[in-house]
Amino acid sequence: DAGVTQSPTHLIKTRGQQVTLRCSPKSGHDTVSWYQQALGQGPQFIFQYYEEEERQRGNFPDRFSGHQFPNYSSELNVNALLLGDSALYLCASSLEAGGGNEQFFGPGTRLTVL
Amino acid sequence: DAKTTQPPSMDCAEGRAANLPCNHSTISGNEYVYWYRQIHSQGPQYIIHGLKNNETNEMASLIITEDRKSSTLILPHATLRDTAVYYCIVREWNQGGKLIFGQGTELSVKP
């Protein structure tokens, strides 16, 4: 049973560029959440997708957007990259019927903005 | 903001029990206590959760005080592979995907 997978593993971009990160949830899971983790900090919730719609959102600007596909996979898009967007981006999946009470995290995508 | 307070770091000898405390003095009646850990360069991993009764699974035990204002995660026989940052989180049941992480406790298990 494949767990949560994310791609790419690492990414280097320059300021002002746009980036797309991808996530495939654990088999059978229908809900995807995205987190940003700066170095030395705990993960910060960005948003959650369920039934192809954004359901919850943390305190992140509109430059951060996402999408969920019919197969439950998800993308995180960040526009107009800033140096401060450099972080580990984590995807977590869960089952809506389970109340989202056990989140399974992927290994993350390390984004470096130069 | 996180509703929990944890010591920033702890050490534990290999083979001994690791007891990780968490303070959540403002917890409300419908909030559960969750524990996750994050091994270096990996995503967080769910460990255990509970409401008011003590809980045990194959990974750990969770002891919640009677007033629910604090809890302790117990790793009964710590190994070097348990070296990680441990996060204590309070959250309502069925709150969806949002987890509010604090700074966590960095546990170092030493030989």
Interface residues (C-beta under 8 A of the other chain):
Chain A: V4 T31 V32 S33 Y35 Q41 G42 P43 Q44 F45 Q48 Y50 R55 Q56 G58 L90 A92 S94 G99 G100 N101 E102 Q103 F104 F105 G106 P107 G108
Chain B: A2 Y32 Y34 Y36 S41 Q42 G43 P44 Q45 Y46 H49 V85 Y87 W93 N94 Q95 G96 G97 K98 L99 I100 F101 G102 Q103 G104
